Amino acid sequence: MSEPTIKIVSETHNGRWLKFKLSNVIRALAVGVRGSLYTQIHTYKLYVTGIVKNTSSLHDEYLAQQFNLIPIYYVPKYEELTELIDSGKIYEYESFSDIFEVPDFTIEKSSTVSEIIDVKSSDIKIDVSNKTKEKFTEDAFFNPNILLMKLKSGEEIDVKFGLRLKTGVDGGGIHEPCIVKYEMITSTDESRIITNEDEMSDNYYFEMEIETNGLPANEILKQALRMEKLRFKIIKRSIDNENVDYIMIKELTDQKEKEDKIYQIEIKICDHSIGDIISSIINRTYPDIKFCSHYVPHPLQPLVVIRINDPDAISKFKEALDIYMGMIDKLQSQL
């Protein structure tokens, strides 16, 4: 099979939509990239740090929930995050303010007239004393006219906000960073019978469309590839360091025959896509291997189990990680 390729087919002038094509890749890689687009993208999330005054008819908890839903247009420059992503340290930070200085936001409004007035996202102001004001403008919300609430005569609110760095996978994704349309396009020769994934991989390609809610689509794609590689770097590092909190290796058979050994590798905080990728690469790279498969014990449990019947199972497992990260490297070099 030829080297993996990625190509931007088309994109809009505002950068919020693009279509790209993945060729010469296994199906599991395309599924993994799609999953990272949904769950691994780091974006800002606005959250209420304090409600100083609220004389409206709405409860404080309702206001906090309503304001927390406001989507943010501004995203961190991904070159600033590259080192943190590649090293895996990105997961160590609870809020983005731990990494960079970010501004505070406030909304203060009152109704002194008899009519009911609207409170919109454009009413949220940036703390002028913050040095990073030049990075954040009042139109940081890609839709400045989001209606948040209404105030009657004599009502007043004063709310303070902060910013957090969140991803869809850790609960920050109330607003997903993008919508992904995924399609596998096979060979047009209907008379040809495709019998297995290896043969099929030379006769199909994947097209994906990314439509964002205001974020730059090309940067989202680049970060998705970085995060996809990071997942496998963490797995390999955990094996090398024997980190049993993240990965555990068991030998299931006590038979003395070396070739009959079955190894079970349990990877925590992982999903089905990782098991699918690793087992697909091992079965494709080593066609003579006796057995390699994976399963997820429970859909609500972040654990994937891979079983390999081979005396060199661990070395082949590590090589599969290297092969996959090499595929991602080749895709990254083309963007």
C-alpha positions in Angstrom: 0.0 0.0 0.0 1.2 3.5 -0.8 2.1 6.1 1.8 -0.9 7.8 3.6 -1.9 11.0 2.0 -4.2 13.9 3.1 -5.4 16.7 0.8 -7.6 19.7 1.3 -10.2 19.5 -1.4 -11.9 22.8 -0.8 -12.6 25.4 1.9 -14.6 28.5 2.4 -13.0 32.0 2.5 -13.9 32.5 6.1 -12.1 29.3 7.1 -15.0 27.8 8.9 -15.6 24.9 6.5 -13.3 22.6 4.6 -13.4 19.2 2.9 -10.3 16.9 3.0 -9.5 13.5 1.5 -7.6 10.7 3.2 -6.1 8.1 0.9 -4.0 5.0 1.4 -5.0 4.6 5.0 -6.6 1.9 7.0 -10.2 2.5 8.0 -9.3 2.5 11.7 -7.1 5.6 11.1 -9.9 7.5 9.5 -12.2 6.7 12.4 -9.5 7.7 14.9 -9.1 11.1 13.2 -12.8 11.7 13.1 -13.0 10.8 16.9 -10.2 13.3 17.7 -12.0 16.0 15.8 -15.1 15.5 18.0 -13.4 14.9 21.4 -9.8 16.1 21.5 -9.9 19.7 20.3 -8.9 22.3 23.0 -11.1 25.3 22.9 -12.1 28.1 25.3 -15.1 27.7 27.5 -16.7 30.6 29.3 -17.7 30.0 32.9 -19.3 32.1 35.6 -16.9 32.9 38.5 -19.4 34.9 40.5 -22.8 36.6 40.5 -22.3 39.8 42.3 -25.9 41.0 41.9 -29.1 39.5 40.5 -32.4 41.1 41.1 -34.1 39.5 38.1 -36.7 36.8 38.4 -34.2 34.2 37.2 -32.4 32.0 39.7 -28.6 32.4 40.0 -28.0 28.7 38.9 -30.1 29.2 35.8 -28.2 32.3 34.9 -24.9 30.5 35.4 -26.0 27.7 33.2 -27.3 30.0 30.5 -24.1 32.1 30.4 -21.9 29.0 30.4 -23.4 28.0 27.0 -22.1 31.1 25.2 -19.6 29.8 22.5 -16.3 31.5 22.1 -14.8 32.4 18.8 -11.2 33.0 19.9 -9.0 29.9 20.1 -5.5 29.6 21.4 -2.7 29.8 18.8 -2.0 26.1 18.3 1.8 26.7 17.8 1.7 27.9 21.5 0.2 24.6 22.5 2.3 22.3 20.3 5.0 21.6 22.9 2.3 21.0 25.6 0.4 18.7 23.3 3.5 16.7 22.1 4.8 16.3 25.7 1.4 15.3 27.1 1.4 18.0 29.7 -1.7 19.5 28.2 -3.7 17.1 30.4 -2.2 18.5 33.6 -3.9 21.9 33.4 -7.4 22.5 34.8 -7.7 26.0 33.3 -6.1 27.8 30.5 -5.0 30.6 32.9 -2.5 28.1 34.3 -0.7 28.3 30.9 -1.2 31.8 29.6 -2.6 35.0 31.0 -6.3 35.3 30.0 -8.7 38.2 30.6 -11.6 38.4 32.9 -15.1 39.2 31.6 -18.0 41.0 33.2 -21.6 41.8 32.3 -23.3 44.6 34.2 -26.7 45.9 33.1 -29.8 47.3 34.6 -33.2 48.4 33.4 -34.2 51.9 34.4 -37.0 52.3 31.9 -40.5 50.9 31.9 -39.9 48.7 28.8 -38.3 45.2 29.0 -34.8 45.3 27.7 -32.6 42.5 26.2 -29.3 41.3 27.6 -27.1 40.0 24.8 -23.7 38.4 24.5 -22.5 41.7 23.1 -23.1 43.2 26.6 -20.2 41.2 28.0 -17.1 43.3 28.4 -13.5 42.5 28.8 -11.6 43.6 31.9 -9.7 46.7 30.6 -7.0 46.3 33.2 -5.9 43.0 31.7 -2.8 43.1 29.6 -4.1 40.6 27.1 -7.0 42.8 26.0 -5.5 43.1 22.6 -5.9 39.4 22.1 -9.6 39.5 22.9 -12.1 41.9 21.4 -15.7 42.5 22.2 -16.6 40.5 19.1 -14.7 37.5 20.5 -18.1 35.8 20.4 -18.7 34.8 16.8 -22.3 35.7 17.3 -22.5 38.9 19.4 -26.3 39.0 19.3 -27.1 35.9 21.4 -30.1 36.7 23.6 -29.2 35.7 27.1 -32.2 37.1 29.1 -34.5 40.0 29.5 -34.7 42.6 32.3 -37.8 44.3 33.6 -37.9 47.8 35.0 -35.8 48.0 38.2 -34.0 44.7 37.6 -30.2 44.5 37.6 -27.5 41.9 37.1 -23.7 42.0 37.7 -21.9 38.7 36.6 -18.2 37.9 36.5 -16.7 35.4 34.0 -13.4 33.5 33.4 -12.1 31.2 30.7 -11.1 27.5 30.8 -9.4 25.3 28.3 -11.6 22.3 27.7 -12.2 19.5 25.2 -15.3 17.6 24.3 -14.0 14.5 26.0 -13.7 16.1 29.5 -17.1 17.7 29.6 -16.2 21.0 28.1 -17.9 20.2 24.9 -21.4 21.6 25.5 -20.8 23.2 22.1 -18.8 20.7 20.0 -16.0 22.6 18.1 -17.2 21.2 14.8 -19.5 18.9 12.9 -17.8 16.2 10.9 -19.4 14.6 7.8 -17.6 11.2 7.2 -17.9 9.2 4.0 -16.0 6.1 2.8 -15.8 6.0 -1.0 -15.0 2.6 -2.6 -13.9 1.5 -6.0 -16.4 2.0 -8.8 -15.6 -1.4 -10.3 -18.6 -3.3 -9.0 -17.4 -6.6 -10.5 -14.4 -6.7 -8.2 -15.1 -8.5 -4.9 -13.1 -7.0 -2.1 -12.3 -9.7 0.4 -10.4 -8.0 3.2 -9.4 -4.7 4.6 -5.8 -4.8 3.3 -6.9 -5.3 -0.3 -9.7 -2.8 0.2 -7.4 -0.1 1.5 -5.9 0.4 -2.0 -9.4 0.8 -3.5 -11.1 3.3 -1.3 -10.6 6.7 0.3 -12.3 8.8 2.9 -13.8 12.3 2.5 -14.5 14.3 5.6 -16.1 17.8 5.8 -15.5 19.9 8.9 -18.0 22.7 9.7 -17.0 24.7 12.7 -19.1 26.9 14.9 -16.7 29.8 14.3 -13.3 28.2 14.9 -10.7 27.9 12.1 -11.3 24.5 10.4 -7.7 24.0 9.2 -6.3 24.6 12.7 -8.8 22.2 14.2 -7.6 19.5 11.7 -4.0 20.1 12.6 -4.7 19.9 16.3 -6.7 16.7 15.8 -3.7 15.0 14.2 -1.5 16.2 17.0 -3.8 14.9 19.7 -4.3 11.6 17.8 -0.5 11.0 17.9 -0.3 12.1 21.5 -2.7 9.3 22.6 -0.3 6.7 21.2 2.8 8.4 22.6 1.2 8.2 26.1 0.5 4.5 25.6 4.1 3.7 24.6 5.5 5.8 27.4 3.3 4.0 29.9 4.6 0.6 28.7 8.3 1.7 28.8 7.8 3.2 32.3 5.6 0.2 33.5 2.9 2.6 34.5 0.2 0.2 35.8 -2.2 3.0 36.5 -2.6 3.4 32.8 -1.7 0.1 31.1 -1.5 -3.4 32.4 0.0 -6.5 30.7 -1.1 -10.0 31.7 -0.2 -13.5 30.5 -3.3 -15.6 30.3 -1.8 -19.1 29.7 0.5 -21.1 31.9 1.4 -23.6 29.1 5.1 -24.1 28.8 5.1 -24.0 25.0 6.4 -20.5 24.2 4.3 -20.1 21.0 1.1 -20.7 22.8 1.4 -17.7 25.1 -1.5 -15.2 25.0 -0.9 -11.7 26.3 -3.7 -9.4 27.4 -3.0 -5.7 27.4 -5.4 -3.5 29.2 -5.3 0.2 28.4 -7.2 2.5 30.7 -8.8 5.9 29.8 -9.1 4.7 26.2 -11.9 3.9 23.8 -12.7 1.4 21.1 -10.9 3.3 18.3 -7.5 2.7 19.9 -8.0 -1.0 20.1 -9.3 -1.1 16.5 -6.2 0.8 15.3 -3.7 -1.4 17.1 -5.3 -4.7 16.2 -5.8 -3.7 12.6 -2.1 -2.7 12.2 -0.8 -5.9 13.9 -3.0 -8.2 11.8 -2.0 -6.3 8.6 1.7 -6.1 9.5 2.0 -9.7 10.8 -0.3 -11.9 8.6 1.1 -15.1 10.2 0.2 -14.0 13.8 -2.1 -16.6 15.4 -4.6 -14.2 17.0 -5.0 -10.5 17.7 -8.3 -8.8 18.7 -9.7 -6.2 21.0 -12.9 -5.5 23.0 -14.4 -3.0 25.4 -15.7 -4.6 28.6 -18.4 -2.0 29.1 -19.4 1.0 27.0 -19.4 3.2 30.1 -15.9 2.0 31.2 -12.9 3.8 29.7 -11.0 0.6 29.1 -10.0 -1.3 26.0 -8.5 -4.9 26.2 -6.3 -6.2 23.4 -5.4 -9.9 23.3 -2.4 -11.2 21.2 -1.4 -14.8 20.8 2.2 -14.5 19.9 5.5 -15.0 21.8 6.7 -11.5 20.7 3.4 -9.9 21.4 4.8 -6.9 23.4 7.4 -6.0 20.8 4.8 -6.2 18.0 2.4 -4.1 20.1 5.1 -1.4 20.4 5.9 -1.6 16.8 2.2 -1.1 15.9 2.3 2.1 18.0 5.3 3.3 16.1 3.7 2.4 12.7 0.6 4.4 13.5 2.5 7.4 14.8 4.6 7.3 11.6 1.3 7.4 9.6 0.2 10.5 11.5 3.6 12.1 11.0 3.3 11.7 7.2 -0.2 13.2 7.2 1.0 16.2 9.4 3.9 16.9 7.0 1.4 17.4 4.2 -0.6 20.2 5.8 
